[in-house]
Structures are given as C-alpha cells and as structure tokens.
Amino acid sequence: MAAFTISEASLLGGCIMIDAEEPICAKATFTGAVRPLEGGEAIASAKKALFKKHPVMRLWPSEHNFQVYTMELKKIFFLDFYGGAKQISIEEYYNVTL
C-alpha cells in the first residue's frame, strides 16, 4: 500500500493568507496498491503525458530502468474543514463531472 497527499496550498492561488496546516486549506489523500503499468499503449500514453509536463525525463539514461506506475485506488480522504476528514468513495471520485 502507498499513499500520497495533495494540498490546496500547492495549487496556484490556493490558501492565500491561510497557513497550509490549517484544516480549511483543503487536502486530499489517496491510498492504494502501486504497480508497474502494463501494456504498450497504456505505457506510451502515460509517458506522453508525463514527458509533456516534465520534458527533461526524456533524457534520463536507460540504465535507470525508469518505469511508469499506476495506483489502484482503495480509499480517498478529503479534509477541508475542522472536525476530521471525510471519506470519498472510489465510485464517486471516478464519476465526477467537471
């Protein structure tokens, strides 16, 4: 299992005049199993997106054995106010319309 958290403070314009540690500065934590991505098309698509954002990674030596991974989400927690985090279902997360 692995987890990563993203904070509103890391986003452009996020948490202005608010301490990033305050609960009202929103945070989302994603937990799940991490495994190497499989399938040529899936890997190519992931690398295309990754290299678009981080072009220097194209230059990494092949000896580094760089791989792209995927996370099979198990739980998502969202904290945006005092009183504790809320759990968001995986189904709800994937069905969001922006």
C-alpha positions as CSV (number, residue, x, y, z in Angstrom):
1,M,0.0,0.0,0.0
2,A,1.0,3.6,-0.7
3,A,-0.4,7.0,-0.1
4,F,0.0,10.5,-1.5
5,T,-1.5,13.7,-0.4
6,I,-2.1,16.9,-2.4
7,S,-2.8,20.2,-0.6
8,E,-4.7,23.2,-1.9
9,A,-1.7,25.2,-0.9
10,S,0.3,23.6,-3.7
11,L,-2.1,24.9,-6.3
12,L,-1.8,28.3,-7.9
13,G,-3.8,30.7,-5.9
14,G,-4.5,28.2,-3.2
15,C,-4.7,29.0,0.6
16,I,-3.9,32.7,0.2
17,M,-3.4,34.2,3.7
18,I,-4.1,30.8,5.3
19,D,-1.5,28.5,6.9
20,A,-1.2,25.3,4.8
21,E,-1.5,23.3,8.0
22,E,-5.0,24.7,8.8
23,P,-7.8,22.2,8.1
24,I,-9.6,24.9,6.0
25,C,-6.7,24.6,3.5
26,A,-8.1,21.5,1.7
27,K,-6.1,18.3,1.4
28,A,-6.9,15.0,-0.4
29,T,-5.1,11.8,0.4
30,F,-5.2,8.9,-2.0
31,T,-4.3,5.3,-0.8
32,G,-3.9,2.2,-2.8
33,A,-1.7,-0.5,-4.3
34,V,1.0,0.7,-6.7
35,R,2.2,-1.5,-9.6
36,P,4.1,-1.0,-12.8
37,L,1.8,-0.1,-15.7
38,E,1.4,-2.9,-18.3
39,G,0.5,-2.8,-22.0
40,G,2.4,-0.9,-24.7
41,E,-0.4,1.5,-25.4
42,A,-1.0,2.3,-21.8
43,I,2.7,2.9,-21.1
44,A,3.1,5.1,-24.3
45,S,0.1,7.2,-23.3
46,A,1.3,7.6,-19.7
47,K,4.8,8.6,-20.8
48,K,3.4,11.1,-23.3
49,A,1.5,12.8,-20.6
50,L,4.4,12.6,-18.2
51,F,7.0,13.9,-20.6
52,K,4.7,16.8,-21.7
53,K,4.8,18.0,-18.1
54,H,8.4,17.0,-17.4
55,P,10.3,17.0,-20.7
56,V,13.7,16.6,-19.1
57,M,12.7,13.0,-18.2
58,R,13.1,12.0,-21.8
59,L,16.8,12.5,-21.3
60,W,17.2,10.1,-18.4
61,P,19.6,7.3,-19.1
62,S,18.1,3.9,-20.0
63,E,20.3,2.4,-17.3
64,H,18.0,4.0,-14.7
65,N,15.3,1.4,-15.7
66,F,12.6,4.1,-15.4
67,Q,9.0,2.7,-15.3
68,V,5.6,4.3,-15.1
69,Y,3.3,3.0,-12.4
70,T,-0.4,3.1,-11.6
71,M,-2.2,3.3,-8.3
72,E,-5.2,1.1,-7.8
73,L,-7.2,3.3,-5.5
74,K,-8.6,1.8,-2.3
75,K,-9.5,4.9,-0.2
76,I,-9.7,8.7,-0.6
77,F,-9.8,11.1,2.3
78,F,-10.7,14.7,2.0
79,L,-10.1,17.3,4.7
80,D,-11.4,20.9,4.1
81,F,-12.7,22.0,7.5
82,Y,-12.4,21.3,11.2
83,G,-13.8,18.1,12.6
84,G,-12.0,15.4,10.6
85,A,-11.5,14.1,7.1
86,K,-14.4,12.7,5.0
87,Q,-14.0,9.5,3.0
88,I,-14.9,9.8,-0.7
89,S,-15.9,6.6,-2.4
90,I,-13.9,5.4,-5.4
91,E,-17.0,5.3,-7.5
92,E,-17.9,8.9,-6.6
93,Y,-14.3,10.0,-7.4
94,Y,-14.4,8.5,-10.9
95,N,-17.9,9.7,-11.7
96,V,-17.2,13.4,-11.0
97,T,-18.2,15.7,-13.9
98,L,-16.1,18.9,-14.1
